[in-house]
Amino acid sequence: MIDGYTRTCGLIGNPVEHTLSPVIHNMLAGMLSHNLVYVPFSVEEGKLEDAVKGAFALNLLGLNITVPYKSQVIPYLSGIDDLAEKIGAVNTLVRNSEGFMGYNTDMPGLYRAMCSEGIEIKGQDVILLGAGGAARAVAFLCASKGVNKVYLLNRSLEKACIVAEEVNRKAGRECIYPKALAEYKHLPEKSFLAIQATSVGLYPEIEKAVIEDEDFYRRIHTGYDLIYKPADTKFMQLVRKQGGRAFHGLKMLLYQGVIAYELWNDVSVSEEAALQVYEMLKEKMEIKESL
Ligand code: NAP
């Protein structure tokens, strides 16, 4: 029950109406008997600084940050964690005495999700589709977890080159190779883990995949789509059609939330509790698959 001791966390973004994050955090608070509520805050363009200052003045415990503010929020923080600084994107703010400290839980969230599905990164040859904010975090994850090579394919080659140069430099090794999307036909004849980090195929444009050529999918043993709406994307269907395993991004969403919750409350959420929340997320998304 909300009373005088209730702590507030929330989500800043625009739009925020379709977010699943309140399900994650309010359910965890209930399960762990924490007196905490989590609410979405729609913040208009130009009001981000006011929103962050206001949240601090209102004694909010923490915030998630979503599109379009993950990079824009950085100047308004009292500090930024090393990983978030390297990635250049913050999705979690944690209150301290001077303001909010910025973290990135998308990347460790994806890693925890992949581990829980038994997907290895170490030693793999990876095709990464996209060079936006999420792809940048994936590229860092691959570089920091001992990937063999990442072919980073993007519609805009220039953006792919910028991300590759930056990640290679900060990781201290040359493992990300930028290419234009159309170059997919000239990749080596190897077996790849493919990570889909473009927004192509996202609801409502569910009949699209960033590469539609079925032949491309022959080389993919595992396809991981960061999209979770729909839960079965065209990319996933094309991977499966050629005999590969395919995963959607709902577990990444779950674990980025779990890690944020852990940071705000200085607790460790058990795998059992996380999977209970996952069941609820699947129910909300009307996903029928087993764990
Ligand atoms: P973003 O920064 O806007 O990047 C979008 C990417 O998609 C860019 O690489 C862009 O290529 C590419 N793209 C867009 N339209 C395209 C088209 N018609 N053809 C080819 N490429 C196209 O977005 P983001 O924040 O990185 O998010 C990417 C995806 O990840 C979204 O679908 C988002 O829902 C998902 N995501 C999931 C989670 C999770 O928890 N599961 C977390 C974060 C993001 P250009 O550079 O050429 O424009």
Residues whose N, C-alpha, C, O or C-beta is under 5 A from the ligand:
A	BS01	NAP	G130 A131 G132 G133 A134 A135 N154 R155 S156 K159 A197 T198 S199 V200 L202 L226 I227 G249 L250 M252 L253
